[in-house]
Amino acid sequence: MTITAAMNNAASGMFAQQSRLAATADNIANALSTGYDRRDTRFATSSAGGVTATVKSTQSQTVGETSNVDLGEDMLSLVEAEISFKANASAFETGADLWDVLMSIKRD
């Protein structure tokens, strides 16, 4: 795997976690909205490498005047998204540092 490929994988992971965060924020914001259908994020490996995120509604039945949002589950999803984003950002920064080292070797 090249440095560029590793950085692209890390960037796609950050974009996927950004989608997850947006869907989770929508769920939390609409937790008390009547008939709101919870949005769920699914991850898949892309053919070019990296990961893609797909956000879909759960399409489960809401009971009466409530939504199907579980605040505990969504708060946990926020924490998971933060940890995953930080891990991908760290991998991206490591790739950038490696490029800097290679550029300094090339100049010398």
C-alpha positions as CSV (number, residue, x, y, z in Angstrom):
1,M,0.0,0.0,0.0
2,T,1.3,3.4,-0.9
3,I,1.3,6.4,1.4
4,T,-1.2,8.1,-0.9
5,A,-3.5,5.1,-0.7
6,A,-3.3,5.1,3.1
7,M,-4.1,8.8,3.3
8,N,-7.0,8.3,0.9
9,N,-8.4,5.5,3.1
10,A,-8.1,7.6,6.2
11,A,-9.8,10.5,4.4
12,S,-12.7,8.3,3.3
13,G,-13.0,7.1,6.9
14,M,-13.2,10.7,8.2
15,F,-15.9,11.5,5.6
16,A,-17.9,8.3,6.6
17,Q,-17.8,9.3,10.2
18,Q,-18.9,12.8,9.3
19,S,-22.0,11.2,7.7
20,R,-22.6,9.1,10.7
21,L,-22.3,12.2,13.0
22,A,-24.8,14.1,10.9
23,A,-27.3,11.3,11.0
24,T,-26.9,10.8,14.7
25,A,-27.3,14.6,15.3
26,D,-30.6,14.5,13.3
27,N,-31.8,11.6,15.4
28,I,-31.0,13.4,18.7
29,A,-32.5,16.7,17.4
30,N,-35.7,14.9,16.4
31,A,-36.0,12.5,19.3
32,L,-39.3,14.1,20.5
33,S,-40.7,14.7,17.0
34,T,-43.9,12.9,16.4
35,G,-43.5,10.1,13.9
36,Y,-39.8,10.7,13.3
37,D,-38.1,7.7,11.8
38,R,-34.6,7.1,13.1
39,R,-31.7,7.3,10.6
40,D,-29.1,4.5,10.6
41,T,-25.6,4.6,9.1
42,R,-24.2,1.6,7.3
43,F,-20.5,1.3,6.3
44,A,-19.2,-0.6,3.3
45,T,-15.7,-1.1,1.8
46,S,-15.5,0.7,-1.5
47,S,-14.0,-1.0,-4.6
48,A,-11.3,1.6,-4.9
49,G,-10.3,1.2,-1.2
50,G,-11.5,3.0,1.8
51,V,-15.0,3.1,3.2
52,T,-18.4,4.6,2.2
53,A,-21.3,5.4,4.5
54,T,-24.9,5.1,3.6
55,V,-27.6,6.7,5.7
56,K,-31.1,5.3,5.6
57,S,-34.2,5.5,7.7
58,T,-34.8,2.4,9.8
59,Q,-38.5,2.3,8.6
60,S,-39.6,0.7,11.9
61,Q,-43.0,1.5,13.2
62,T,-43.4,4.4,15.6
63,V,-46.0,4.0,18.3
64,G,-48.5,6.7,18.5
65,E,-47.1,10.1,19.0
66,T,-43.5,9.1,19.6
67,S,-40.4,8.5,17.6
68,N,-38.2,5.4,17.5
69,V,-35.0,7.2,18.6
70,D,-33.1,5.6,21.5
71,L,-31.0,8.5,23.0
72,G,-28.7,6.1,24.8
73,E,-27.8,4.3,21.5
74,D,-27.3,7.6,19.7
75,M,-25.1,9.1,22.4
76,L,-23.0,5.9,22.2
77,S,-22.9,6.4,18.4
78,L,-21.5,10.0,18.9
79,V,-18.7,8.7,21.0
80,E,-17.9,5.9,18.5
81,A,-17.9,8.4,15.7
82,E,-15.5,10.7,17.6
83,I,-13.1,7.9,18.4
84,S,-13.2,6.6,14.8
85,F,-12.7,10.1,13.3
86,K,-9.7,10.7,15.6
87,A,-8.1,7.3,14.6
88,N,-8.5,8.2,10.9
89,A,-7.2,11.7,11.4
90,S,-4.1,10.2,13.2
91,A,-3.5,7.8,10.3
92,F,-3.9,10.8,7.8
93,E,-1.4,12.9,9.8
94,T,1.1,10.0,9.9
95,G,0.9,9.8,6.1
96,A,1.5,13.5,5.8
97,D,4.5,13.2,8.1
98,L,5.9,10.4,6.0
99,W,5.5,12.6,2.9
100,D,7.4,15.4,4.7
101,V,10.3,13.0,5.5
102,L,10.4,11.8,1.9
103,M,10.5,15.3,0.7
104,S,13.3,16.3,3.0
105,I,15.3,13.2,1.9
106,K,14.7,14.1,-1.7
107,R,16.0,17.7,-1.2
108,D,19.2,16.5,0.5
